């Protein structure tokens, strides 16, 4: 069984949401300066790179990230490939993708995945996202986790409606997946966000296991 690391490398070159602060990784104890060990501190937004959105991100009294169910974050997932000419994911696009019945975790690979090949590129406002109707479609189908291959599940111009439709329904959102090397099909999925108490999201390590 092959393991695919679908987590983005966190570095200073990683694109971030406009207006957010990027990664700061600083060693404050250094062996070369006489310390017994190298010790670093890190500062970054909880929605940096590959990360999980908890309901509290867009829902005033929603659940925070440490309460999210591992039963949803770990299990069988289906990866779908969408054509490069898809600019916005709609219910019609999802219907045509052939998501198998009773699928509870859907990971969506679009042309966004090209952004993660051969080094990082600047933030692209024209990334492919899901409109609210697509979010409603997935909720109606009983999907409990949606993963996407850019830094937001929603189109850049309208972030709130899609997030709210999913998060109010208890759907976990995983953003910033690198699906560039993953074929369409079923996999075992593991996504473990940092257990940050009271947070609206958290960086995560995500992997797929399959043929």
C-alpha positions as CSV (number, residue, x, y, z in Angstrom):
1,X,0.0,0.0,0.0
2,X,1.4,3.4,-1.0
3,X,1.3,6.4,1.2
4,X,0.8,9.9,-0.3
5,X,1.8,12.9,1.8
6,X,-0.8,15.5,0.7
7,X,0.4,18.1,3.2
8,X,2.0,21.4,2.0
9,X,5.5,22.2,3.2
10,X,5.3,25.1,5.6
11,X,7.9,27.7,4.7
12,X,8.3,31.4,4.2
13,X,7.6,30.8,0.5
14,X,4.1,29.3,1.1
15,X,1.4,31.5,-0.3
16,X,-1.0,32.9,2.4
17,X,-4.3,34.6,2.4
18,X,-4.0,38.3,1.5
19,X,-3.7,40.4,4.6
20,X,-2.6,37.5,6.8
21,X,0.9,37.2,8.3
22,X,3.2,34.5,7.0
23,X,5.4,32.0,8.8
24,X,7.9,33.1,11.4
25,X,10.3,30.4,12.5
26,X,13.1,31.6,14.8
27,X,15.8,29.8,16.7
28,X,16.3,31.4,20.1
29,X,18.7,28.9,21.4
30,X,21.6,27.9,19.1
31,X,24.3,25.2,19.4
32,X,26.8,27.5,17.7
33,X,26.3,30.1,20.3
34,X,26.9,27.7,23.2
35,X,23.5,26.3,23.9
36,X,23.2,22.6,24.5
37,X,20.5,22.3,21.8
38,X,18.8,24.2,19.0
39,X,15.4,25.4,20.1
40,X,12.9,27.4,17.9
41,X,9.7,29.3,18.2
42,X,7.0,29.5,15.5
43,X,4.3,32.1,14.7
44,X,1.7,31.7,12.0
45,X,-2.0,31.8,11.4
46,X,-4.0,28.7,12.2
47,X,-5.2,28.7,8.5
48,X,-1.7,28.4,7.1
49,X,-0.9,25.8,4.5
50,X,-2.8,22.4,5.0
51,X,-5.3,23.1,7.7
52,X,-8.7,22.2,9.1
53,X,-11.6,24.7,9.5
54,X,-13.7,24.1,12.6
55,X,-17.3,25.4,12.7
56,X,-16.2,28.3,14.9
57,X,-14.4,29.8,11.9
58,X,-17.7,31.1,10.4
59,X,-20.3,30.2,13.0
60,X,-20.5,32.4,16.1
61,X,-21.1,29.6,18.6
62,X,-19.7,26.8,16.6
63,X,-17.5,24.0,17.8
64,X,-13.7,24.6,18.1
65,X,-11.0,22.5,16.6
66,X,-10.1,20.4,19.6
67,X,-13.7,19.0,19.7
68,X,-13.7,17.7,16.1
69,X,-14.3,14.0,15.7
70,X,-11.4,11.7,14.8
71,X,-14.1,9.4,13.3
72,X,-14.6,12.0,10.6
73,X,-10.9,13.0,10.2
74,X,-9.8,9.4,9.7
75,X,-11.4,6.9,7.3
76,X,-12.2,6.1,3.7
77,X,-12.2,9.0,1.3
78,X,-12.9,9.4,-2.4
79,X,-10.7,11.7,-4.5
80,X,-12.4,13.2,-7.6
81,X,-10.6,14.9,-10.5
82,X,-12.3,17.9,-12.1
83,X,-11.4,19.2,-15.6
84,X,-9.1,22.2,-15.9
85,X,-11.9,24.2,-17.5
86,X,-13.9,24.2,-14.2
87,X,-13.7,27.6,-12.7
88,X,-16.3,27.2,-10.0
89,X,-17.5,23.9,-8.5
90,X,-21.3,23.6,-8.8
91,X,-23.8,20.8,-8.1
92,X,-23.8,19.9,-11.8
93,X,-20.0,19.5,-11.7
94,X,-20.1,17.3,-8.7
95,X,-22.9,15.2,-10.1
96,X,-20.9,14.6,-13.3
97,X,-17.8,13.6,-11.2
98,X,-19.5,10.4,-10.2
99,X,-19.0,10.4,-6.4
100,X,-20.0,6.9,-5.2
101,X,-23.1,6.5,-3.0
102,X,-22.6,6.7,0.7
103,X,-19.3,8.5,0.4
104,X,-18.6,10.5,3.6
105,X,-15.3,12.1,2.8
106,X,-14.7,13.8,-0.6
107,X,-11.4,15.3,-1.7
108,X,-11.6,17.5,-4.8
109,X,-8.7,17.9,-7.2
110,X,-8.9,20.8,-9.6
111,X,-6.5,22.8,-11.7
112,X,-5.5,24.3,-8.3
113,X,-3.2,21.4,-7.8
114,X,-0.8,22.7,-10.5
115,X,0.0,25.5,-8.0
116,X,1.9,23.0,-5.9
117,X,4.1,21.6,-8.6
118,X,7.7,22.8,-8.9
119,X,7.8,25.3,-6.1
120,X,5.3,27.7,-4.6
121,X,3.7,30.5,-6.7
122,X,2.1,33.7,-5.4
123,X,-1.4,33.6,-4.0
124,X,-3.9,33.2,-6.9
125,X,-7.3,34.9,-6.4
126,X,-8.7,33.0,-9.4
127,X,-8.4,29.6,-7.7
128,X,-11.3,27.1,-8.1
129,X,-13.7,27.0,-5.2
130,X,-17.2,25.6,-4.4
131,X,-20.3,27.8,-4.6
132,X,-22.9,27.6,-1.9
133,X,-25.1,25.3,-4.0
134,X,-22.3,22.8,-4.3
135,X,-21.9,22.9,-0.5
136,X,-25.6,22.3,-0.1
137,X,-25.4,19.4,-2.5
138,X,-22.7,17.7,-0.5
139,X,-24.5,18.3,2.8
140,X,-27.7,16.7,1.3
141,X,-25.6,13.7,0.1
142,X,-24.5,13.1,3.7
143,X,-20.8,14.1,3.2
144,X,-19.1,14.8,6.5
145,X,-15.7,16.0,5.3
146,X,-14.7,18.1,2.3
147,X,-11.1,18.5,1.3
148,X,-9.8,21.0,-1.4
149,X,-6.6,21.7,-3.1
150,X,-6.2,25.4,-2.4
151,X,-6.3,27.6,0.7
152,X,-10.1,28.0,0.8
153,X,-13.1,25.9,0.0
154,X,-15.0,28.9,-1.3
155,X,-14.4,31.3,-4.2
156,X,-12.2,34.3,-3.3
157,X,-14.9,36.9,-3.8
158,X,-17.6,35.1,-1.7
159,X,-15.9,33.2,1.2
160,X,-18.8,33.2,3.7
161,X,-21.8,31.4,2.1
162,X,-20.0,28.1,1.2
163,X,-18.2,28.0,4.6
164,X,-21.4,28.6,6.5
165,X,-23.4,26.0,4.5
166,X,-20.8,23.3,5.3
167,X,-19.8,24.3,8.9
168,X,-23.4,24.9,10.1
169,X,-24.1,21.3,9.0
170,X,-21.2,20.0,10.9
171,X,-19.1,19.2,7.8
172,X,-15.3,19.4,8.5
173,X,-13.4,21.4,5.9
174,X,-9.8,20.6,5.0
175,X,-8.0,23.2,2.9
176,X,-4.6,23.4,1.3
177,X,-4.2,19.8,0.2
178,X,-1.6,18.8,-2.4
179,X,-3.4,16.4,-4.6
180,X,-1.1,16.8,-7.6
181,X,0.2,13.3,-7.5
182,X,-3.0,11.5,-6.5
183,X,-5.2,9.6,-8.9
184,X,-9.0,9.5,-8.7
185,X,-10.4,6.8,-6.5
186,X,-10.8,5.5,-3.0
187,X,-8.1,5.8,-0.3
188,X,-7.7,5.6,3.4
189,X,-7.4,9.2,4.7
190,X,-5.8,10.5,7.8
191,X,-5.9,14.1,8.8
192,X,-4.7,15.2,12.3
193,X,-5.0,18.9,13.1
194,X,-3.1,20.4,16.1
195,X,-5.3,20.1,19.2
196,X,-5.5,23.9,19.8
197,X,-8.2,24.5,22.5
198,X,-10.7,27.2,21.5
199,X,-9.4,27.7,18.0
200,X,-11.3,28.2,14.8
201,X,-8.8,26.0,12.9
202,X,-5.5,24.4,13.0
203,X,-2.6,23.3,10.7
204,X,-2.7,19.6,10.0
205,X,-0.7,16.7,8.6
206,X,-2.7,14.8,6.0
207,X,-2.0,11.6,4.2
208,X,-3.7,9.1,1.9
209,X,-3.0,5.4,1.7
210,X,-3.9,3.3,-1.3
211,X,-2.6,1.7,-4.5
